[in-house]
Amino acid sequence: MEKDQSELPLPATYFDLIEKVGSNGKYQKILLVIFALIWYVTGNLLLSTAFLYLNPSFDCSGSGLLTDSCYDYVCSLSPDQWEEYVAADSNKFKSLAN
């Protein structure tokens, strides 16, 4: 006589359950690829914002302006006039913001 589904023994561990259901199948591989793509894109977006929106550092020591007033003063100028106030080392990296 055949055993009814309710009479089958339950898996003892989680790994036994996974083996019974089926592991390393097509569905699991597709999900792995989908989640890997999502994690890759999310990680890049989160880590890249520091570089994408990097503000240039201004050097106003020759003008005698303090840090906050220097930033406000230079930002009020046209971008063509910024070159004399931008620090020399900030020209090494360009971001989307500048």
Phi, psi and omega in degrees: 000139182284147177281140176283156180302327182286343181268351180291143180291146178282148177297143184283321183233173178297320182292326175296321178295318179296320178294324179291317180289321181121119181245157177058042179262185182297318181298316180294322180291320178296316178297321178299316180295317180297312181293324178297320178295318179296315180295322180295312180295315181297316178298317178295320179295317181291321183277336185276345183297331178295330181266329182292323184246038179288125178275141178290147177267133183256144179243103182249023182295329177290332180271346180080017180269147176281175187301306182294316180290331177295313180298315179296319181294313183292323179291336177283343178280166175285151182301337178292332182270358182289335189304325181284345180256344181285133180296151185296322183283345180280348179280353181288330184235129177251135177245179178290338183282334182235000000 
